[in-house]
Amino acid sequence: MELGTEYIRSVSSWDSGGGITVDIVELSDGRVLGITDESVVLYPNMEALESGESDDAAGVIALA
């Protein structure tokens, strides 16, 4: 789906198991934002999100 955005490639949701759903914003440079009801986390790529390896330099934004 074409979003018509400059920096966002795609938006989707992923059921990571254990009752946790993550909204995913894939950026045009390949990095990924994982958003839950409690936090926003920057990952270097989709594989890192799936394995839980965040971009330590960016940290976590706590929402709760």
PyMOL commands that set and color helices and strands:
alter all, ss='L'
color gray80, all
select helices_A, chain A and resi 46-51
alter helices_A, ss='H'
color red, helices_A
select strands_A, chain A and resi 8-17+20-27+32-35+39-43+60-62
alter strands_A, ss='S'
color yellow, strands_A
deselect
rebuild
show_as cartoon
